[in-house]
Amino acid sequence: MAIFIGGAWPYANGSLHLGHLAALLPGDIIARYYRLKGEDVLYVSGSDCNGTPISIRARQENKPVKEIADIYHEEFHECFHSLGFTYNHYTRTDSAYHHQVVREMFLRLLKNGWLYKKLVKQAYCISCERFLPDRFVVGICPSCGSNSRGDQCESCSTILDPIDLKERSCKLCHKEPIFKGTEHYYLALTKAQLELENYMNHSQDFWRENAIQLTKRYLSEGLVDRAATRDIEVGVPVPIEGYENKKVYVWIDAVSGYLSASKEWAQINSSEWQPFWQEDTLSYYIHGKDNIPFHTIIWPSILLGSNIPSLPKHIISSEYLTIEKKKISTSGNWAIWVRDLLSRYNPDTIRYFLAINGPEKRDADFSWREFIYRHNGELLGSLGNFVQRTIKFYQREFGSILELKNVNEDIKEKIDSIFDESGALIESGDCKKSLDSIFEFVRWGNKYFDEQKPWAVLKENREKAREILHDCFFMIMNLAVLLQPYLPFTTEKIVKGLNLEQLNLSWQPVGTPVQVKIEIKEPLFKRIDIEQIDKEREMLGR
């Protein structure tokens, strides 16, 4: 089976923060799981290097736009690598290859009658002497009365045009913009209304609830055609004579990256991209709540207009992450930067916390207290303790070589059940529930060790004590598979430390007989001093 996984493209005008990571992590968990199952996986993403915010950042720092994009693209790539993300291809939207694919998509949409010219009024700032992108016009949302950008209200998710806003102003100089006539191409979203209604009705078992409700709302209100080009500085030039100074609007440009990255991966690897873009391809799109309409309305419409049959199957749209009960604010430095976090903490601790406590179906909060206590209590105290006590006890009494032959049948049945349950949950995008079920088994393993009391049994029956420890090793070996999508660095330590590489582990229970050679010399996790909680809190907002 061909599995396509697309991770949303972070915007290359600032550093990655924990909110980005919370939304994107499910993609890597799902990709790792399907690879363990032996499926053919293509997992792509990249840095969004087009658009006005990057040019604004470049102007503020007196640097070329490409230099700004290069800085953050490299940072993103480094962070994802350090966190164990297994993208098949991580690229960028300012590459020549991506520009070529976007131009081809644009011309295909035009040929198929999905683009048309329209004379419109676009916001223009006299003070800044420039047309403004929609998101750089700010004001009051006409629907809910909240402060809003000109493209979409973050509070009520209404899709807007800058002219709809009340009390409009330029985000850059805070002066009121005027509206000047200019001609642009528009994407005929209204053509997709009926097809998208049918598509959504058949997709509800595969989308998260926030995506279902928001998309229902947009469709019930009736789709409105949206500008496909804009007068902006950075982006893909419109491939039409007389329009070369205009750019393809970034919301078409960015989502088209899923296809361009797939094609570029295929070219680099002398492979085929088409199997991952068929009607029966199992696809997953991973992103935050604010990107829902681009993945359930815009991108499907572009695919329909381009005669590409692979509409998104699973929509994995996370809610918002707050920090210490406050909304993330990059301008106020109320954020936790991923690169900084990685400099001090185990990447698996970060992955674990965001998987077990992330904004999967409702808003979630990151607190330093919870982060450090969960590390000490669950990773170190439960998983690390189970592995460490089993290994140390066995080595002390029986040496470093063991051969597992006969294992407790009840344990085997329990493990079979966990593989089925946790696998099905990952496939449905319920990564938190899956990890919960696995860690419930970790706790059960510790309880088994305590109740069986191998230290007491040893005094009367050494072989029985050995069997108890064999059962524990069997659980540990299976945990090395079950936890691999979540804790890749930790499970790699277990696999190498028990010399399990020869087993070619896959998503199925480890069988017996199997010989184990213990070479794990250090604990899987180190305790984090709880004094670190206050130290980290003090750095927020500085």
PAROLUM-363795 format. One line per field, with one value per residue (C-alpha): x, y, z. Coordinates in nm, 2 decimals, decimal comma. Each point is the difference from the previous one (the first is absolute). Example, Ala and Ser with C-alpha at 12.3 -4.5 7.8 and 13.67 -1.06 7.14 Angstrom:
! residues 2
px 1,23 | 0,14 $
py -0,45 | 0,34 $
pz 0,78 | -0,07 $
***
This chain:
! residues 542
px 0,00 | 0,12 | -0,01 | 0,05 | 0,06 | 0,02 | 0,12 | -0,09 | 0,27 | 0,13 | 0,05 | 0,37 | -0,02 | 0,07 | 0,11 | -0,20 | -0,19 | -0,18 | -0,34 | 0,14 | 0,15 | -0,32 | -0,20 | 0,27 | 0,11 | -0,29 | 0,13 | 0,33 | -0,18 | -0,23 | 0,29 | 0,21 | -0,29 | -0,08 | 0,36 | 0,02 | -0,30 | 0,19 | -0,21 | 0,13 | 0,01 | 0,07 | 0,02 | 0,08 | 0,00 | 0,22 | 0,05 | -0,24 | 0,25 | -0,24 | -0,22 | 0,02 | 0,07 | 0,35 | 0,07 | -0,11 | 0,24 | 0,28 | -0,06 | 0,00 | 0,33 | 0,14 | 0,07 | -0,09 | -0,33 | 0,18 | 0,24 | -0,29 | -0,16 | 0,33 | 0,05 | -0,34 | -0,01 | 0,33 | -0,13 | -0,32 | 0,19 | 0,24 | -0,28 | -0,21 | 0,31 | 0,09 | -0,36 | 0,02 | -0,25 | 0,03 | -0,10 | 0,08 | 0,04 | 0,01 | 0,03 | -0,09 | -0,25 | 0,26 | 0,18 | 0,00 | -0,17 | -0,29 | -0,05 | -0,02 | -0,26 | -0,21 | 0,01 | -0,11 | -0,29 | -0,10 | -0,01 | -0,19 | -0,27 | -0,02 | -0,04 | -0,27 | -0,20 | 0,06 | 0,17 | -0,14 | 0,10 | -0,17 | 0,05 | 0,01 | 0,10 | 0,31 | 0,12 | 0,28 | 0,20 | 0,10 | 0,25 | 0,17 | -0,05 | -0,11 | -0,29 | -0,07 | -0,04 | -0,34 | 0,16 | 0,18 | -0,33 | -0,13 | -0,33 | -0,32 | -0,16 | -0,36 | -0,12 | 0,12 | 0,14 | 0,35 | 0,33 | 0,07 | 0,22 | -0,13 | 0,01 | -0,15 | -0,12 | 0,19 | -0,29 | -0,29 | 0,18 | -0,20 | 0,18 | 0,02 | 0,10 | 0,18 | -0,28 | -0,24 | 0,19 | -0,11 | 0,26 | 0,25 | 0,37 | 0,34 | 0,17 | 0,34 | -0,06 | -0,35 | -0,14 | -0,33 | 0,05 | -0,19 | -0,14 | 0,14 | -0,13 | 0,21 | -0,07 | 0,05 | -0,07 | -0,26 | -0,04 | -0,36 | -0,07 | -0,37 | 0,04 | 0,11 | -0,30 | -0,20 | 0,31 | 0,15 | -0,33 | -0,01 | 0,37 | -0,04 | -0,31 | 0,21 | 0,30 | -0,14 | 0,13 | 0,35 | 0,01 | 0,04 | -0,31 | 0,14 | 0,05 | -0,35 | -0,17 | 0,20 | -0,04 | -0,37 | -0,03 | 0,19 | -0,21 | -0,33 | 0,09 | 0,08 | 0,35 | 0,13 | 0,26 | 0,34 | 0,29 | 0,26 | 0,25 | 0,13 | 0,22 | 0,28 | 0,37 | 0,10 | -0,16 | -0,06 | -0,04 | -0,33 | 0,08 | -0,22 | 0,12 | -0,06 | -0,03 | 0,36 | 0,03 | -0,29 | 0,05 | -0,20 | -0,18 | 0,19 | -0,30 | 0,01 | 0,38 | 0,04 | -0,25 | 0,13 | 0,33 | -0,14 | 0,00 | 0,32 | 0,19 | -0,14 | 0,12 | 0,34 | 0,05 | -0,08 | 0,24 | 0,28 | -0,05 | -0,08 | -0,33 | -0,37 | -0,22 | -0,33 | -0,08 | -0,03 | -0,25 | -0,26 | -0,37 | 0,06 | 0,31 | -0,02 | 0,10 | 0,05 | 0,02 | 0,15 | -0,05 | -0,14 | -0,36 | 0,06 | 0,09 | -0,31 | -0,17 | 0,31 | 0,00 | -0,37 | -0,12 | 0,29 | 0,23 | -0,28 | -0,13 | 0,34 | 0,03 | -0,35 | 0,08 | 0,33 | -0,16 | 0,21 | -0,21 | 0,17 | -0,21 | 0,12 | -0,13 | 0,10 | 0,00 | 0,21 | -0,07 | 0,13 | -0,16 | 0,22 | 0,28 | 0,03 | 0,30 | -0,05 | -0,37 | 0,08 | -0,03 | 0,33 | 0,13 | 0,32 | 0,02 | -0,02 | 0,24 | -0,27 | 0,11 | 0,23 | 0,24 | 0,06 | 0,38 | 0,04 | -0,21 | 0,21 | 0,32 | -0,10 | -0,24 | -0,02 | -0,19 | -0,20 | -0,12 | -0,13 | -0,16 | -0,16 | -0,14 | -0,16 | -0,14 | -0,15 | -0,10 | -0,03 | -0,30 | -0,13 | -0,37 | -0,02 | 0,23 | 0,29 | 0,24 | 0,37 | 0,11 | 0,36 | -0,11 | -0,20 | 0,28 | 0,26 | -0,22 | -0,12 | 0,36 | 0,10 | -0,31 | -0,09 | 0,31 | 0,26 | -0,22 | -0,22 | 0,17 | 0,36 | -0,05 | -0,16 | 0,29 | 0,27 | -0,12 | -0,05 | 0,35 | 0,18 | -0,17 | 0,06 | 0,37 | 0,07 | -0,15 | 0,03 | 0,25 | -0,05 | -0,12 | -0,35 | -0,21 | -0,37 | -0,20 | -0,31 | -0,18 | -0,31 | -0,30 | -0,21 | 0,28 | 0,01 | -0,37 | 0,02 | 0,27 | -0,19 | -0,30 | 0,21 | 0,15 | -0,34 | -0,15 | 0,28 | 0,06 | -0,37 | 0,01 | 0,30 | -0,16 | -0,30 | 0,22 | -0,06 | 0,36 | -0,06 | -0,24 | 0,25 | 0,29 | -0,23 | -0,07 | 0,37 | 0,10 | -0,28 | 0,18 | 0,33 | -0,17 | -0,14 | 0,35 | 0,13 | -0,30 | 0,08 | 0,36 | -0,11 | -0,27 | 0,22 | 0,28 | 0,29 | 0,24 | -0,20 | -0,07 | 0,38 | 0,06 | -0,20 | -0,01 | 0,26 | -0,15 | -0,34 | 0,16 | 0,17 | -0,33 | -0,15 | 0,28 | -0,03 | -0,36 | 0,11 | 0,27 | -0,27 | -0,21 | 0,29 | 0,08 | -0,35 | 0,00 | 0,30 | -0,24 | -0,32 | 0,18 | 0,22 | -0,24 | 0,00 | 0,34 | 0,24 | 0,32 | -0,09 | -0,12 | 0,32 | 0,19 | -0,20 | 0,03 | 0,38 | 0,05 | -0,17 | 0,15 | -0,34 | 0,10 | 0,01 | -0,37 | -0,10 | -0,27 | -0,34 | -0,34 | -0,08 | 0,07 | 0,36 | 0,00 | 0,20 | 0,25 | 0,24 | 0,34 | 0,08 | 0,34 | -0,02 | 0,22 | -0,20 | 0,24 | -0,19 | -0,35 | -0,24 | -0,08 | 0,15 | -0,19 | -0,07 | 0,05 | -0,34 | 0,17 | 0,02 | -0,38 | 0,04 | 0,31 | -0,18 | -0,31 | 0,22 | 0,13 | -0,35 | -0,09 | 0,36 $
py 0,00 | 0,35 | 0,24 | 0,37 | 0,23 | 0,37 | 0,22 | 0,37 | 0,23 | 0,23 | 0,36 | 0,10 | 0,34 | -0,10 | -0,29 | -0,32 | 0,01 | -0,28 | 0,08 | -0,09 | -0,32 | -0,11 | 0,02 | -0,17 | -0,29 | -0,24 | -0,01 | -0,17 | -0,23 | -0,12 | -0,03 | -0,21 | -0,23 | -0,07 | -0,06 | -0,26 | -0,16 | -0,03 | 0,25 | 0,23 | 0,34 | 0,34 | 0,27 | 0,35 | 0,36 | 0,31 | 0,36 | 0,26 | 0,26 | 0,22 | 0,29 | 0,35 | -0,08 | -0,13 | 0,31 | 0,21 | -0,19 | 0,04 | 0,37 | 0,03 | -0,18 | 0,17 | -0,34 | -0,16 | -0,20 | -0,32 | 0,04 | 0,02 | -0,30 | -0,19 | 0,06 | -0,13 | -0,28 | -0,14 | 0,05 | -0,19 | -0,28 | -0,03 | 0,00 | -0,27 | -0,21 | 0,03 | -0,10 | -0,31 | 0,11 | -0,24 | 0,21 | -0,17 | 0,35 | 0,34 | 0,28 | 0,37 | 0,20 | 0,24 | -0,28 | 0,01 | -0,35 | 0,11 | 0,32 | -0,21 | -0,24 | 0,30 | 0,16 | -0,32 | -0,04 | 0,36 | -0,05 | -0,32 | 0,17 | 0,27 | -0,24 | -0,20 | 0,31 | 0,03 | 0,35 | 0,32 | 0,37 | 0,25 | 0,37 | 0,05 | 0,25 | -0,10 | 0,16 | 0,25 | 0,19 | 0,35 | 0,03 | -0,33 | 0,05 | -0,35 | -0,23 | -0,19 | -0,38 | -0,08 | -0,11 | 0,34 | 0,18 | -0,01 | 0,11 | -0,12 | -0,32 | 0,08 | -0,35 | -0,01 | 0,34 | -0,13 | 0,14 | -0,17 | -0,02 | 0,07 | -0,36 | -0,20 | 0,07 | -0,21 | 0,03 | -0,12 | -0,14 | 0,21 | 0,03 | 0,37 | 0,26 | 0,31 | 0,22 | -0,19 | 0,12 | 0,29 | 0,25 | -0,12 | 0,09 | -0,10 | -0,25 | 0,16 | 0,37 | -0,01 | 0,25 | -0,06 | -0,15 | 0,11 | -0,24 | 0,02 | -0,18 | -0,28 | -0,31 | -0,35 | -0,36 | -0,16 | -0,37 | -0,11 | -0,17 | 0,02 | -0,27 | -0,24 | 0,06 | -0,32 | -0,22 | 0,11 | -0,05 | -0,36 | -0,04 | 0,12 | -0,22 | -0,30 | 0,11 | 0,06 | -0,33 | 0,11 | 0,37 | 0,14 | 0,17 | 0,35 | -0,05 | -0,15 | 0,29 | 0,28 | -0,14 | -0,06 | 0,36 | 0,13 | -0,22 | 0,09 | 0,37 | -0,06 | 0,01 | 0,33 | 0,03 | 0,11 | 0,19 | -0,22 | 0,27 | 0,30 | 0,31 | -0,11 | -0,01 | -0,36 | -0,31 | -0,19 | 0,24 | -0,04 | -0,19 | 0,22 | 0,28 | 0,34 | -0,15 | -0,08 | 0,26 | -0,16 | -0,31 | -0,32 | 0,05 | -0,17 | -0,22 | -0,17 | 0,00 | -0,16 | -0,29 | -0,08 | -0,08 | -0,34 | -0,09 | 0,17 | -0,16 | -0,34 | 0,05 | 0,14 | -0,30 | -0,23 | 0,18 | -0,01 | -0,37 | -0,12 | -0,11 | 0,04 | 0,26 | -0,10 | -0,29 | 0,25 | 0,21 | -0,25 | 0,00 | -0,30 | 0,14 | 0,01 | 0,36 | 0,19 | 0,38 | 0,13 | 0,36 | 0,24 | 0,11 | 0,34 | -0,19 | -0,21 | 0,18 | -0,01 | -0,38 | -0,08 | 0,27 | 0,17 | -0,30 | -0,24 | 0,27 | 0,04 | -0,37 | -0,03 | 0,29 | -0,17 | -0,34 | -0,16 | -0,27 | -0,03 | 0,22 | 0,00 | -0,30 | 0,06 | 0,36 | 0,01 | 0,35 | 0,09 | 0,25 | 0,28 | -0,04 | 0,26 | 0,05 | 0,03 | 0,07 | 0,29 | 0,03 | -0,03 | 0,34 | 0,01 | 0,38 | -0,01 | -0,29 | -0,20 | -0,31 | -0,30 | -0,02 | -0,35 | 0,05 | 0,13 | -0,28 | -0,26 | 0,15 | -0,11 | -0,29 | -0,35 | 0,01 | -0,30 | 0,19 | 0,27 | -0,25 | -0,19 | 0,31 | 0,14 | -0,34 | -0,08 | 0,36 | 0,17 | 0,19 | -0,30 | 0,06 | 0,30 | 0,29 | -0,12 | 0,18 | -0,04 | 0,05 | -0,04 | -0,18 | -0,25 | -0,05 | -0,08 | -0,20 | -0,22 | -0,06 | -0,10 | -0,19 | -0,18 | -0,02 | -0,04 | -0,14 | -0,24 | -0,09 | 0,06 | -0,17 | -0,31 | -0,05 | 0,08 | -0,22 | -0,29 | 0,03 | 0,06 | -0,29 | -0,24 | 0,10 | -0,04 | -0,34 | -0,16 | 0,20 | 0,19 | -0,28 | -0,14 | -0,20 | 0,05 | -0,31 | -0,05 | 0,32 | 0,04 | -0,05 | 0,27 | 0,25 | -0,10 | 0,05 | 0,34 | 0,11 | -0,13 | 0,21 | 0,32 | -0,03 | -0,02 | 0,28 | 0,25 | -0,05 | 0,06 | 0,31 | 0,14 | -0,07 | 0,20 | 0,29 | -0,06 | 0,00 | 0,10 | -0,29 | -0,23 | 0,12 | -0,02 | -0,37 | -0,08 | 0,18 | -0,18 | -0,31 | 0,14 | 0,06 | -0,35 | -0,14 | 0,18 | -0,14 | -0,35 | 0,03 | 0,11 | -0,27 | -0,28 | 0,10 | -0,17 | 0,10 | -0,21 | -0,29 | -0,01 | -0,13 | -0,31 | -0,05 | 0,16 | -0,13 | 0,14 | 0,34 | -0,02 | -0,07 | 0,31 | 0,21 | -0,15 | 0,11 | 0,35 | 0,00 | -0,12 | 0,30 | 0,23 | -0,13 | 0,06 | 0,34 | 0,08 | -0,05 | 0,16 | 0,31 | 0,05 | 0,25 | 0,21 | -0,04 | -0,09 | 0,09 | -0,20 | -0,31 | 0,01 | -0,02 | -0,30 | -0,18 | 0,06 | -0,07 | -0,34 | -0,08 | -0,03 | 0,14 | -0,34 | -0,04 | 0,26 | 0,12 | 0,10 | 0,09 | -0,34 | -0,18 | -0,12 | -0,38 | -0,26 | -0,16 | 0,29 | 0,05 | 0,33 | 0,14 | 0,28 | 0,29 | 0,29 | 0,18 | 0,31 | 0,08 | 0,10 | 0,33 | 0,24 | 0,18 | 0,37 | 0,22 | 0,15 | 0,33 | 0,03 | 0,07 | 0,35 | 0,07 | -0,07 | 0,20 | 0,30 | 0,00 | 0,03 | 0,34 | 0,14 $
pz 0,00 | -0,08 | 0,30 | -0,06 | 0,30 | -0,04 | 0,29 | -0,01 | -0,11 | 0,28 | -0,11 | -0,03 | 0,16 | 0,36 | 0,22 | 0,06 | 0,32 | 0,20 | -0,16 | -0,34 | 0,13 | 0,18 | -0,32 | -0,22 | 0,22 | -0,08 | -0,36 | 0,11 | 0,24 | -0,28 | -0,26 | 0,24 | 0,08 | -0,37 | -0,08 | 0,28 | -0,16 | -0,32 | -0,20 | -0,27 | 0,17 | -0,15 | 0,27 | -0,12 | 0,11 | -0,02 | 0,09 | -0,13 | -0,13 | -0,21 | 0,10 | 0,14 | 0,37 | -0,10 | -0,21 | 0,30 | 0,23 | -0,25 | -0,02 | 0,38 | 0,02 | -0,31 | -0,16 | -0,34 | 0,01 | -0,10 | 0,29 | 0,25 | -0,16 | 0,00 | 0,37 | 0,11 | -0,25 | 0,14 | 0,35 | -0,08 | -0,17 | 0,29 | 0,26 | -0,18 | -0,04 | 0,37 | 0,09 | -0,22 | -0,26 | -0,30 | -0,29 | -0,33 | -0,14 | 0,17 | -0,25 | -0,04 | -0,20 | -0,14 | -0,19 | -0,38 | -0,01 | 0,22 | -0,21 | -0,31 | 0,14 | 0,13 | -0,34 | -0,16 | 0,25 | -0,07 | -0,37 | 0,04 | 0,21 | -0,26 | -0,28 | 0,18 | 0,07 | 0,37 | -0,02 | -0,13 | -0,01 | 0,23 | 0,05 | 0,38 | 0,26 | 0,20 | 0,31 | -0,06 | 0,26 | -0,11 | 0,28 | -0,08 | -0,38 | -0,06 | -0,04 | 0,32 | 0,02 | 0,16 | 0,33 | 0,03 | 0,02 | 0,36 | 0,16 | 0,15 | -0,12 | -0,13 | 0,12 | 0,36 | 0,09 | 0,08 | -0,12 | -0,33 | -0,30 | -0,35 | -0,11 | 0,28 | 0,35 | 0,26 | 0,25 | -0,21 | -0,31 | -0,24 | -0,34 | -0,07 | -0,26 | 0,13 | -0,11 | 0,23 | 0,32 | 0,21 | 0,12 | -0,25 | 0,03 | -0,15 | 0,23 | -0,09 | 0,06 | 0,17 | -0,25 | -0,18 | -0,35 | -0,30 | -0,27 | -0,35 | -0,31 | -0,13 | -0,21 | 0,14 | -0,07 | 0,22 | 0,08 | -0,06 | 0,33 | -0,07 | -0,27 | 0,27 | 0,24 | -0,08 | -0,04 | 0,33 | 0,18 | -0,13 | 0,08 | 0,36 | 0,06 | -0,09 | 0,20 | 0,35 | 0,14 | -0,10 | 0,11 | 0,35 | 0,14 | -0,04 | -0,37 | -0,04 | 0,17 | -0,16 | -0,35 | 0,05 | 0,09 | -0,30 | -0,23 | 0,16 | -0,04 | -0,36 | -0,15 | -0,14 | -0,28 | 0,14 | -0,15 | -0,15 | -0,07 | 0,19 | -0,04 | 0,24 | -0,02 | 0,08 | -0,15 | -0,33 | -0,29 | -0,18 | -0,33 | -0,22 | -0,23 | 0,16 | 0,35 | 0,06 | 0,28 | 0,19 | 0,21 | 0,05 | 0,33 | 0,29 | 0,10 | -0,35 | 0,00 | 0,34 | -0,03 | -0,34 | 0,18 | 0,09 | -0,37 | -0,09 | 0,29 | -0,11 | -0,36 | 0,11 | 0,23 | -0,29 | -0,23 | 0,26 | 0,08 | -0,35 | 0,12 | -0,08 | 0,17 | -0,17 | 0,23 | 0,29 | -0,19 | -0,10 | 0,09 | 0,23 | 0,17 | 0,37 | 0,08 | 0,33 | 0,02 | 0,33 | 0,10 | 0,26 | 0,03 | -0,17 | -0,32 | -0,03 | -0,29 | -0,20 | 0,03 | -0,02 | -0,25 | -0,18 | -0,07 | -0,10 | -0,24 | -0,16 | -0,04 | -0,15 | -0,24 | -0,09 | -0,06 | 0,27 | 0,17 | 0,34 | 0,23 | 0,37 | 0,19 | 0,36 | 0,13 | 0,32 | 0,12 | 0,35 | 0,23 | 0,16 | 0,25 | 0,28 | 0,23 | 0,37 | -0,07 | -0,23 | -0,38 | -0,18 | -0,11 | -0,20 | 0,01 | 0,38 | 0,02 | 0,18 | -0,19 | 0,04 | -0,30 | -0,12 | -0,06 | 0,35 | 0,15 | -0,18 | 0,14 | 0,35 | -0,02 | -0,14 | -0,34 | 0,11 | 0,30 | -0,23 | -0,23 | 0,29 | 0,17 | -0,32 | -0,10 | 0,34 | 0,09 | -0,34 | -0,15 | -0,19 | 0,05 | 0,23 | 0,09 | 0,23 | 0,23 | 0,03 | 0,35 | 0,11 | 0,32 | -0,20 | -0,25 | 0,26 | 0,23 | -0,29 | -0,11 | 0,36 | 0,07 | -0,33 | -0,21 | 0,27 | 0,28 | -0,20 | -0,33 | 0,10 | 0,34 | -0,16 | -0,24 | 0,25 | 0,28 | -0,23 | -0,16 | 0,33 | 0,18 | -0,28 | -0,06 | 0,37 | 0,03 | -0,34 | -0,22 | -0,32 | -0,24 | 0,00 | -0,24 | 0,00 | -0,08 | 0,20 | 0,10 | 0,21 | -0,23 | 0,17 | -0,07 | -0,36 | -0,04 | 0,17 | -0,23 | -0,31 | 0,12 | 0,05 | -0,35 | -0,15 | 0,22 | -0,01 | -0,38 | -0,08 | 0,21 | -0,18 | -0,34 | 0,11 | 0,12 | 0,37 | 0,09 | 0,36 | 0,07 | -0,16 | 0,22 | 0,30 | -0,06 | -0,05 | 0,33 | 0,18 | -0,10 | 0,13 | 0,33 | -0,01 | -0,06 | 0,31 | 0,19 | -0,13 | 0,12 | 0,35 | 0,03 | -0,12 | 0,24 | -0,19 | 0,28 | 0,25 | -0,25 | -0,06 | 0,35 | -0,06 | -0,38 | -0,22 | -0,32 | 0,09 | 0,07 | -0,34 | -0,17 | 0,16 | -0,13 | -0,34 | 0,00 | 0,08 | -0,28 | -0,24 | 0,10 | -0,05 | -0,34 | -0,11 | 0,15 | -0,22 | -0,30 | 0,15 | 0,11 | -0,31 | -0,16 | 0,31 | 0,16 | -0,29 | 0,18 | 0,32 | -0,19 | -0,21 | 0,33 | 0,10 | -0,34 | -0,01 | 0,37 | -0,03 | -0,34 | -0,16 | -0,34 | -0,16 | 0,06 | -0,26 | 0,24 | -0,16 | 0,13 | 0,14 | 0,32 | 0,04 | -0,02 | 0,19 | 0,02 | 0,00 | 0,15 | 0,18 | 0,08 | 0,26 | -0,08 | 0,15 | 0,23 | 0,10 | 0,10 | -0,28 | 0,17 | 0,25 | 0,27 | -0,06 | 0,31 | 0,09 | 0,07 | -0,38 | 0,00 | 0,15 | -0,20 | -0,33 | 0,11 | 0,07 | -0,36 | -0,15 | -0,13 | 0,03 $
***
